[in-house]
Amino acid sequence: MEFERLKPAVEDIHMPEEAKRRVAAALAARAEAPRRQAAWRRPALALAVLALLLALAMPAFAAVEPIYRLMYLVSPAVAQFFRPARESCEDQGICMEVVSVSVQGDTARIYLTVRDTTGEFTDGPVDLNDSYAIRTPFDCAAACSRVGYDEASRTSTFLVTLSEMGGSALSGDKITFSVGQLVSGRHTYEGVSIPLDLAALEEAEETQTVRSIGGGGPGYRRDPDSTGVFFQVLVPGAADPDFPVEGIDLTGAALVEGRLHLQTAVRDHGDNDNHGYFYLMDEAGGRVDSCYSASFRVRDDEGTDYTEEVFPEPAGGFAQYGLYGDFWVAGRHVEGDWQVTFPLEPTDRP
């Protein structure tokens, strides 16, 4: 039985009476709230586990991650109550640490550092690659950004900002910040000249219609009555060996109905976030940007993201322009499990 399996793990916890009353009140409120029948089974198990918790003693309970996830289904506030405070963690030689917390009214500002303790896993400032998650016992708006890097200690500093949605003061609650991927050594290519003779481009021999998975620009239109956005694009070809940006391939360049189509491909885009864009420039410095870009995938190559930029023919034709681009390419990619839990109380260190 589930209780018999869990009982040894929760046998020694001792909860203060006030804590028991708080948990019981939270569980009672959740139990009385109406629930959809399809979503009942797992929360019911979590309620049973928590009821067992109140009857038993066990300090090891909070360290049992599967049980914690069950608790979170019932009440984030209860789950965070049982989370033990842990202000630093290390995985694969990379340490993440909470260095300061500042709470003012309904807003908290948290500074965290990510440090490569060996110098073997990162190459320059670290990017969290949109892999971070923030768990709180309350509804909030949150943001995270890198605000500094110290090369000597290989330490990146991040600022996490939280604002309670209801405007209530933050004090005493615990939050959990976790990261699953780190990308470092991002290289920036700005104003790169692309060795492609625009005057020599011909009409594409073959095109295909694809469903866009993202895009932008004034010419990118979404039909509210359609299930997707579809575009005519080039059929991907072999990578151009003369393309000067490592980590991004130029897989197509041709005219389609008089408009210039430029296609790039990025392998394992979810792991590296390599990206960029093209623009045209004449000898006088006049610049022409694309009218839209559209990203897509092809069925036989699920590991590659393609992006196609489209340029209308400028006055005087393409022959008067050179091709340039700005690109951002990541270096090293590390997957791991970094997780810290800490109270929202000022912990600023001198």
C-alpha positions as CSV (number, residue, x, y, z in Angstrom):
1,M,0.0,0.0,0.0
2,E,1.1,3.6,-0.6
3,F,0.9,4.4,3.1
4,E,3.1,1.4,4.0
5,R,5.7,2.5,1.4
6,L,5.8,6.1,2.6
7,K,5.6,5.4,6.4
8,P,9.3,4.6,6.9
9,A,10.3,7.8,5.1
10,V,8.1,10.0,7.4
11,E,8.5,8.3,10.7
12,D,10.5,10.8,12.7
13,I,9.1,14.2,12.0
14,H,8.1,16.4,14.9
15,M,5.9,19.4,14.1
16,P,5.1,22.3,16.3
17,E,1.4,22.5,17.3
18,E,1.0,25.8,15.6
19,A,2.4,24.3,12.4
20,K,0.0,21.4,12.6
21,R,-2.9,23.8,12.9
22,R,-1.7,25.9,9.9
23,V,-1.4,22.7,7.7
24,A,-4.7,21.3,8.9
25,A,-6.4,24.6,8.1
26,A,-4.9,24.7,4.6
27,L,-5.9,21.1,3.9
28,A,-9.4,21.7,5.1
29,A,-9.8,24.7,2.9
30,R,-8.5,22.8,-0.1
31,A,-10.7,19.8,0.7
32,E,-13.9,21.9,0.7
33,A,-13.1,23.7,-2.6
34,P,-15.0,22.2,-5.6
35,R,-12.8,20.1,-7.9
36,R,-13.2,18.7,-11.3
37,Q,-13.7,14.9,-11.2
38,A,-10.9,14.2,-13.7
39,A,-8.4,16.0,-11.5
40,W,-9.3,14.4,-8.2
41,R,-7.2,11.2,-8.1
42,R,-3.7,12.6,-7.6
43,P,-4.8,15.5,-5.2
44,A,-6.7,12.9,-3.2
45,L,-3.5,10.8,-2.8
46,A,-1.6,14.0,-1.7
47,L,-4.3,14.8,0.9
48,A,-3.9,11.2,2.3
49,V,-0.2,11.6,2.4
50,L,-0.5,14.9,4.3
51,A,-3.0,13.4,6.6
52,L,-0.5,10.7,7.4
53,L,2.1,13.3,8.0
54,L,0.0,15.0,10.6
55,A,-0.4,11.8,12.5
56,L,3.2,10.7,12.3
57,A,6.7,12.1,13.1
58,M,9.4,12.4,10.4
59,P,12.1,15.1,9.8
60,A,13.1,13.3,6.5
61,F,9.7,14.1,4.9
62,A,10.7,17.4,3.4
63,A,13.6,15.8,1.6
64,V,11.4,13.3,-0.3
65,E,10.9,15.0,-3.7
66,P,8.1,12.8,-5.0
67,I,6.0,13.5,-1.8
68,Y,6.8,17.2,-2.1
69,R,5.4,17.2,-5.7
70,L,2.2,15.5,-4.4
71,M,1.9,18.2,-1.7
72,Y,2.3,20.9,-4.3
73,L,-0.8,19.6,-6.1
74,V,-2.8,20.3,-3.0
75,S,-1.4,23.5,-1.7
76,P,1.8,25.4,-2.8
77,A,1.7,27.2,0.6
78,V,1.8,23.8,2.5
79,A,4.4,22.4,0.2
80,Q,6.7,25.4,0.6
81,F,6.2,25.2,4.4
82,F,7.8,21.8,4.4
83,R,10.6,22.7,2.0
84,P,13.9,22.9,4.1
85,A,15.8,26.1,3.7
86,R,18.9,25.5,1.5
87,E,20.6,28.6,0.3
88,S,23.2,27.0,-1.9
89,C,23.6,23.8,-4.0
90,E,26.3,22.3,-6.2
91,D,26.0,20.0,-9.2
92,Q,28.8,19.0,-11.7
93,G,31.2,21.5,-10.1
94,I,28.8,24.5,-10.5
95,C,27.5,26.1,-7.4
96,M,24.3,28.2,-7.2
97,E,23.9,30.3,-4.1
98,V,21.5,33.0,-2.7
99,V,23.7,35.9,-1.6
100,S,21.1,38.4,-0.6
101,V,17.3,39.0,-0.2
102,S,15.7,42.4,0.0
103,V,12.0,42.5,0.9
104,Q,10.0,45.8,0.6
105,G,6.3,45.5,0.9
106,D,4.9,43.3,-1.8
107,T,8.2,43.1,-3.7
108,A,11.3,40.9,-3.1
109,R,14.6,41.2,-4.9
110,I,16.9,38.2,-4.7
111,Y,20.5,38.1,-5.8
112,L,21.9,34.7,-6.8
113,T,25.2,33.6,-8.1
114,V,26.2,30.8,-10.3
115,R,29.9,29.9,-10.0
116,D,32.0,27.3,-11.8
117,T,34.2,26.0,-9.0
118,T,36.6,24.1,-11.3
119,G,36.6,26.2,-14.5
120,E,35.9,23.1,-16.5
121,F,32.2,23.5,-17.3
122,T,31.6,27.2,-18.3
123,D,33.3,29.6,-20.7
124,G,32.4,33.2,-19.7
125,P,29.1,34.5,-18.4
126,V,26.3,32.0,-17.8
127,D,22.9,32.1,-19.3
128,L,20.0,30.1,-17.7
129,N,18.6,29.4,-21.2
130,D,15.0,30.0,-20.0
131,S,15.3,26.8,-17.9
132,Y,14.6,28.3,-14.5
133,A,11.5,27.9,-12.4
134,I,10.2,29.8,-9.4
135,R,7.9,28.1,-6.9
136,T,6.1,30.3,-4.4
137,P,3.2,29.8,-1.9
138,F,1.5,32.8,-3.5
139,D,0.5,34.2,-6.9
140,C,3.2,36.5,-8.2
141,A,4.8,38.2,-11.1
142,A,8.5,37.2,-11.5
143,A,11.5,38.1,-13.6
144,C,15.1,36.9,-13.7
145,S,18.1,38.6,-15.4
146,R,21.9,38.4,-15.3
147,V,23.3,41.6,-13.8
148,G,27.0,40.9,-13.5
149,Y,30.0,38.6,-14.2
150,D,33.3,38.3,-12.4
151,E,35.9,36.7,-14.7
152,A,38.4,36.0,-11.9
153,S,36.0,33.8,-9.9
154,R,33.9,32.7,-12.9
155,T,30.8,33.9,-11.1
156,S,27.6,35.1,-12.8
157,T,25.2,37.2,-10.7
158,F,21.4,37.1,-11.3
159,L,18.6,39.3,-10.0
160,V,15.2,37.7,-9.3
161,T,12.3,40.1,-8.7
162,L,9.0,38.9,-7.3
163,S,5.8,40.9,-6.8
164,E,2.8,39.5,-4.9
165,M,-0.2,39.8,-7.2
166,G,-2.6,40.9,-4.5
167,G,-0.3,43.6,-3.1
168,S,0.2,41.8,0.2
169,A,3.4,42.3,2.1
170,L,5.9,39.5,1.7
171,S,7.4,38.1,4.9
172,G,8.3,34.7,6.2
173,D,7.3,32.7,3.2
174,K,9.8,30.4,1.5
175,I,10.4,30.2,-2.3
176,T,12.3,27.7,-4.4
177,F,14.4,28.7,-7.4
178,S,15.6,25.9,-9.7
179,V,17.6,25.7,-12.9
180,G,18.0,22.8,-15.4
181,Q,20.3,24.1,-18.1
182,L,23.3,26.5,-18.2
183,V,24.7,28.0,-21.4
184,S,28.0,29.9,-21.4
185,G,30.5,31.5,-23.7
186,R,27.9,33.2,-25.8
187,H,29.6,34.9,-28.8
188,T,28.2,38.0,-30.5
189,Y,28.7,38.6,-34.2
190,E,27.7,42.2,-35.1
191,G,27.7,43.7,-38.5
192,V,29.2,40.5,-40.1
193,S,29.6,40.7,-43.9
194,I,28.1,37.6,-45.6
195,P,30.0,36.6,-48.7
196,L,26.9,36.2,-50.9
197,D,26.5,37.9,-54.3
198,L,22.9,39.1,-54.2
199,A,23.1,40.1,-57.9
200,A,23.7,36.5,-58.9
201,L,20.7,35.0,-57.1
202,E,18.1,33.2,-59.2
203,E,14.5,32.2,-58.8
204,A,14.1,29.2,-56.5
205,E,13.5,25.9,-58.4
206,E,11.4,24.5,-55.6
207,T,9.5,25.8,-52.5
208,Q,7.3,24.3,-49.9
209,T,4.5,25.4,-47.6
210,V,5.2,25.1,-43.9
211,R,3.4,25.9,-40.7
212,S,5.2,28.6,-38.7
213,I,6.2,27.9,-35.1
214,G,7.2,31.6,-34.6
215,G,8.2,34.7,-36.4
216,G,7.9,38.4,-36.5
217,G,8.1,41.6,-38.6
218,P,5.5,43.8,-40.2
219,G,4.7,41.1,-42.9
220,Y,4.1,38.3,-40.4
221,R,0.4,37.9,-40.2
222,R,-1.7,35.6,-38.1
223,D,-5.2,34.8,-39.3
224,P,-7.5,34.6,-36.2
225,D,-9.8,32.1,-38.1
226,S,-6.9,29.8,-39.0
227,T,-5.4,27.0,-36.9
228,G,-1.9,28.1,-37.9
229,V,0.2,30.5,-39.9
230,F,1.5,29.0,-43.2
231,F,4.3,30.4,-45.4
232,Q,6.0,29.6,-48.7
233,V,9.7,28.8,-47.9
234,L,12.7,27.3,-49.6
235,V,13.4,23.6,-49.5
236,P,16.5,23.3,-47.1
237,G,19.7,22.5,-49.0
238,A,23.3,21.8,-48.0
239,A,25.0,24.2,-45.6
240,D,27.0,27.0,-47.3
241,P,30.6,26.3,-46.3
242,D,31.5,30.0,-46.7
243,F,29.0,31.2,-44.1
244,P,31.1,32.9,-41.4
245,V,29.1,32.1,-38.3
246,E,29.8,28.8,-36.5
247,G,26.8,27.2,-34.9
248,I,24.3,28.5,-37.5
249,D,24.0,27.2,-41.1
250,L,22.9,29.0,-44.2
251,T,20.8,26.4,-45.9
252,G,19.1,28.5,-48.6
253,A,19.3,31.8,-50.6
254,A,17.1,32.4,-53.6
255,L,14.4,34.6,-55.0
256,V,10.7,33.7,-54.7
257,E,8.4,35.8,-56.8
258,G,11.0,38.6,-56.9
259,R,11.5,38.6,-53.1
260,L,14.8,37.5,-51.4
261,H,14.5,34.5,-49.2
262,L,17.4,33.6,-46.8
263,Q,17.1,30.4,-44.8
264,T,19.2,29.4,-41.7
265,A,19.2,26.3,-39.6
266,V,20.2,25.7,-36.0
267,R,20.8,22.2,-34.6
268,D,19.4,21.5,-31.1
269,H,18.1,25.0,-30.8
270,G,16.5,24.2,-27.4
271,D,20.0,23.6,-25.9
272,N,21.8,26.6,-27.3
273,D,19.4,29.4,-28.4
274,N,21.7,30.3,-31.3
275,H,19.9,33.0,-33.4
276,G,20.3,36.1,-35.4
277,Y,19.1,38.2,-38.4
278,F,20.1,39.6,-41.7
279,Y,19.9,43.0,-43.2
280,L,20.9,44.7,-46.5
281,M,23.2,47.7,-46.7
282,D,24.4,49.8,-49.6
283,E,27.6,51.8,-50.0
284,A,26.1,54.9,-48.5
285,G,25.0,53.1,-45.4
286,G,21.4,52.8,-46.3
287,R,19.9,49.8,-44.6
288,V,17.0,47.5,-45.5
289,D,15.5,45.1,-43.0
290,S,13.4,42.0,-43.8
291,C,9.6,42.4,-44.0
292,Y,9.1,39.2,-41.9
293,S,10.8,36.1,-40.6
294,A,9.2,32.7,-40.0
295,S,10.5,29.7,-38.1
296,F,9.6,26.1,-38.9
297,R,10.6,22.5,-38.6
298,V,10.6,19.7,-41.1
299,R,9.3,16.2,-40.5
300,D,12.5,14.3,-41.2
301,D,14.7,16.6,-39.1
302,E,13.0,17.2,-35.8
303,G,16.3,18.2,-34.2
304,T,16.7,21.3,-36.4
305,D,14.9,24.7,-36.3
306,Y,14.8,26.6,-39.5
307,T,14.2,30.4,-39.9
308,E,13.5,32.1,-43.2
309,E,13.8,35.9,-43.6
310,V,12.1,37.6,-46.6
311,F,13.1,40.9,-48.1
312,P,11.1,42.9,-50.7
313,E,13.2,44.1,-53.7
314,P,14.4,47.6,-52.8
315,A,14.5,50.5,-55.2
316,G,17.3,49.9,-57.7
317,G,17.4,46.2,-57.1
318,F,19.4,43.8,-54.9
319,A,22.6,44.3,-56.8
320,Q,23.3,47.6,-55.1
321,Y,23.3,46.0,-51.6
322,G,25.6,43.8,-49.6
323,L,24.4,41.2,-47.1
324,Y,25.1,41.6,-43.4
325,G,23.9,40.1,-40.1
326,D,24.0,40.1,-36.3
327,F,24.2,36.7,-34.6
328,W,24.4,35.3,-31.1
329,V,25.9,31.9,-30.6
330,A,26.3,29.9,-27.4
331,G,29.5,28.0,-26.4
332,R,29.1,25.3,-23.8
333,H,25.8,23.7,-22.6
334,V,25.5,21.9,-19.3
335,E,22.4,20.1,-18.0
336,G,21.9,19.6,-14.3
337,D,19.8,20.1,-11.2
338,W,20.4,23.3,-9.3
339,Q,17.8,24.2,-6.6
340,V,17.7,26.5,-3.7
341,T,15.0,27.2,-1.1
342,F,15.1,30.2,1.1
343,P,12.8,32.4,3.3
344,L,11.7,35.8,2.1
345,E,13.4,37.6,4.9
346,P,16.3,40.1,4.5
347,T,19.5,38.1,4.5
348,D,21.8,40.7,3.1
349,R,25.4,40.0,3.9
350,P,28.0,42.6,4.8
